[in-house]
Amino acid sequence: MAHPSKSKNQQAVELSLRHFIGDRGKPVVVSDRYQSILAAIRAIGCASDPTPPNANVKNPLAESSINLIRQGTRAMLLPV
């Protein structure tokens, strides 16, 4: 679940990450190189795996899930 925030500063990002992670340990966080995100990851003590600039990242599992949801939504919208 996404939680909108009015601020993108380190404190807001850290609070959101702590809420999202919960008690699941210290995951590896993959993110862009936005400074407040990297600072929040360091403050929490998680491992960071920032993507290289201008990298074309693809996630076939996520893309497949999105297509499945899109197709299901279209099927529900068809007139009977």
Secondary structure, DSSP 8 states (H G I E B T S, - for coil): -----S--SHHHHHHHHHHHHTTS---EEEE---HHHHHHHHHHT-EEEE--TT-----HHHHHHHHHHHHHHHHHHS--
